[in-house]
């Protein structure tokens, strides 16, 4: 038989083992936190995405009364009012020793109708800026579609710099109705 001292030692070991088993380890707490964070991300992300898509779709829907009222007011007439035509321009193409030319017919898309008289006053400067920007382009740049987009962007930026001090309106886009390289 076991002596009293041996039984007490066994009881102390069982008590210590019981305490160790009841305490949750650090690894279990970390795992629990990771699981909870994952669950939170998995529920919040789709909800946020759904709300953003819903608000974007609602803003661009034709049921928006502000957009439908503007569109019903004859959009062709509105677009025609803000186009500003510039007489055809002929420009020497860079790096061709003046043997190649570019013929441009430019139309400016204006943000406001009241910008038109300002541009008419400044027509010689406007034409000069367009000719300067187009004249810096090489033949390869003018033949490339992406470079034409860059040419339009450069014209818009230069002309907006020109009219910025005169009034609040701006030139929104440039359209070429004629773009002939000879």
C-alpha positions as CSV (number, residue, x, y, z in Angstrom):
1,X,0.0,0.0,0.0
2,X,0.9,3.5,-0.6
3,X,2.0,5.6,2.3
4,X,0.3,8.8,3.2
5,X,3.2,10.9,1.8
6,X,3.0,9.2,-1.6
7,X,-0.8,9.8,-1.8
8,X,-0.3,13.6,-1.0
9,X,2.4,13.9,-3.7
10,X,0.1,12.3,-6.2
11,X,-2.8,14.6,-5.2
12,X,-0.5,17.6,-5.6
13,X,0.6,16.4,-9.1
14,X,-3.0,15.9,-10.2
15,X,-3.9,19.4,-8.8
16,X,-1.0,21.0,-10.7
17,X,-1.9,19.1,-13.9
18,X,-5.6,20.2,-13.5
19,X,-4.5,23.8,-13.2
20,X,-2.3,23.6,-16.3
21,X,-5.1,22.1,-18.4
22,X,-7.7,24.7,-17.3
23,X,-5.5,27.7,-18.3
24,X,-5.9,28.5,-22.0
25,X,-2.6,28.8,-23.7
26,X,-1.4,31.8,-25.7
27,X,-1.6,29.9,-28.9
28,X,-5.4,29.3,-28.4
29,X,-6.0,33.0,-27.8
30,X,-4.2,34.0,-30.9
31,X,-6.0,31.5,-33.0
32,X,-9.3,32.7,-31.6
33,X,-8.5,36.3,-32.4
34,X,-7.4,35.4,-36.0
35,X,-10.7,33.4,-36.5
36,X,-12.8,36.3,-35.3
37,X,-10.9,38.9,-37.4
38,X,-11.3,36.6,-40.5
39,X,-15.0,36.3,-39.8
40,X,-15.3,40.1,-39.4
41,X,-13.4,40.7,-42.7
42,X,-15.5,38.1,-44.5
43,X,-18.8,39.7,-43.4
44,X,-17.8,43.4,-43.7
45,X,-16.1,43.3,-47.1
46,X,-19.0,42.0,-49.1
47,X,-21.4,44.3,-47.3
48,X,-19.2,47.3,-48.1
49,X,-18.9,46.3,-51.7
50,X,-22.6,45.8,-52.0
51,X,-23.3,49.3,-50.6
52,X,-20.7,51.0,-52.9
53,X,-22.1,49.2,-56.0
54,X,-25.6,50.1,-55.0
55,X,-24.8,53.8,-54.4
56,X,-22.9,54.0,-57.7
57,X,-25.7,52.3,-59.7
58,X,-28.3,54.7,-58.1
59,X,-26.2,57.7,-59.0
60,X,-25.8,56.7,-62.6
61,X,-29.4,55.4,-63.2
62,X,-31.7,57.2,-65.6
63,X,-34.1,57.6,-62.7
64,X,-32.0,60.4,-61.4
65,X,-34.3,63.5,-61.9
66,X,-31.4,66.0,-62.3
67,X,-29.9,64.0,-65.2
68,X,-33.2,63.3,-67.0
69,X,-34.3,66.9,-66.9
70,X,-31.0,68.0,-68.5
71,X,-31.2,65.3,-71.1
72,X,-34.8,66.1,-72.0
73,X,-33.8,69.7,-72.8
74,X,-32.7,68.8,-76.3
75,X,-29.1,67.5,-75.8
76,X,-28.1,68.2,-79.4
77,X,-28.9,71.9,-79.0
78,X,-26.9,72.0,-75.7
79,X,-23.9,70.4,-77.3
80,X,-24.1,72.6,-80.4
81,X,-24.0,75.7,-78.2
82,X,-20.7,74.9,-76.6
83,X,-18.7,74.0,-79.7
84,X,-16.3,76.6,-80.9
85,X,-14.8,76.2,-84.4
86,X,-11.4,77.5,-85.4
87,X,-10.5,78.1,-89.0
88,X,-8.3,75.5,-90.6
89,X,-4.6,75.7,-89.7
90,X,-1.6,74.6,-91.7
91,X,1.5,73.7,-89.7
92,X,5.0,72.5,-90.7
93,X,5.8,69.1,-89.1
94,X,8.9,69.0,-86.9
95,X,12.0,67.2,-88.2
96,X,10.9,67.2,-91.9
97,X,12.9,70.2,-93.1
98,X,9.6,71.9,-93.9
99,X,8.7,69.3,-96.6
100,X,5.7,67.9,-94.8
101,X,2.7,69.8,-93.4
102,X,-0.3,69.1,-91.2
103,X,-3.6,70.6,-91.9
104,X,-5.9,70.8,-88.9
105,X,-9.5,71.9,-88.4
106,X,-10.0,72.3,-84.6
107,X,-13.2,72.5,-82.7
108,X,-13.1,73.3,-79.0
109,X,-15.7,71.9,-76.6
110,X,-16.4,74.7,-74.0
111,X,-17.7,74.3,-70.5
112,X,-19.7,77.6,-70.8
113,X,-21.2,79.6,-73.6
114,X,-19.8,82.9,-72.3
115,X,-16.3,81.6,-73.0
116,X,-16.9,82.0,-76.7
117,X,-16.5,85.8,-76.9
118,X,-13.3,85.6,-74.9
119,X,-11.8,83.1,-77.3
120,X,-12.9,85.2,-80.3
121,X,-11.1,88.2,-78.9
122,X,-8.0,86.1,-78.4
123,X,-8.2,84.2,-81.7
124,X,-4.7,85.1,-83.0
125,X,-3.1,83.9,-79.7
126,X,-5.3,80.8,-79.7
127,X,-4.3,79.8,-83.2
128,X,-0.6,80.5,-82.4
129,X,-0.7,78.2,-79.4
130,X,-2.3,75.4,-81.4
131,X,0.2,75.8,-84.2
132,X,3.1,75.9,-81.8
133,X,2.0,72.7,-80.0
134,X,1.2,70.8,-83.3
135,X,4.4,72.1,-84.9
136,X,6.5,70.4,-82.2
137,X,5.2,67.0,-83.1
138,X,7.2,64.7,-85.4
139,X,5.7,62.8,-88.3
140,X,5.8,59.5,-86.3
141,X,4.0,61.2,-83.4
142,X,1.3,62.6,-85.6
143,X,0.6,59.2,-87.3
144,X,0.3,57.4,-83.9
145,X,-3.2,57.4,-82.4
146,X,-2.0,57.8,-78.8
147,X,0.1,60.8,-79.8
148,X,-3.0,62.4,-81.2
149,X,-4.7,62.0,-77.9
150,X,-1.6,63.6,-76.2
151,X,-1.8,66.4,-78.8
152,X,-5.4,67.1,-77.9
153,X,-4.6,67.1,-74.2
154,X,-1.7,69.5,-74.7
155,X,-3.9,71.9,-76.6
156,X,-6.6,71.8,-73.9
157,X,-4.0,72.5,-71.2
158,X,-2.3,75.4,-73.1
159,X,-5.6,77.0,-74.0
160,X,-7.0,76.6,-70.4
161,X,-3.8,78.3,-69.2
162,X,-4.5,81.1,-71.6
163,X,-8.1,81.8,-70.5
164,X,-7.7,81.0,-66.8
165,X,-7.1,84.6,-65.9
166,X,-9.8,86.0,-68.1
167,X,-12.8,84.0,-66.7
168,X,-13.9,80.9,-64.8
169,X,-14.9,78.7,-67.8
170,X,-12.7,76.1,-69.4
171,X,-12.1,74.1,-72.5
172,X,-13.1,70.6,-71.9
173,X,-12.0,68.8,-75.0
174,X,-10.6,69.3,-78.5
175,X,-12.1,67.6,-81.6
176,X,-10.3,67.5,-85.0
177,X,-12.8,67.6,-87.9
178,X,-9.8,67.5,-90.3
179,X,-6.4,66.0,-89.6
180,X,-4.5,65.8,-92.9
181,X,-0.8,65.0,-93.2
182,X,0.8,65.9,-96.6
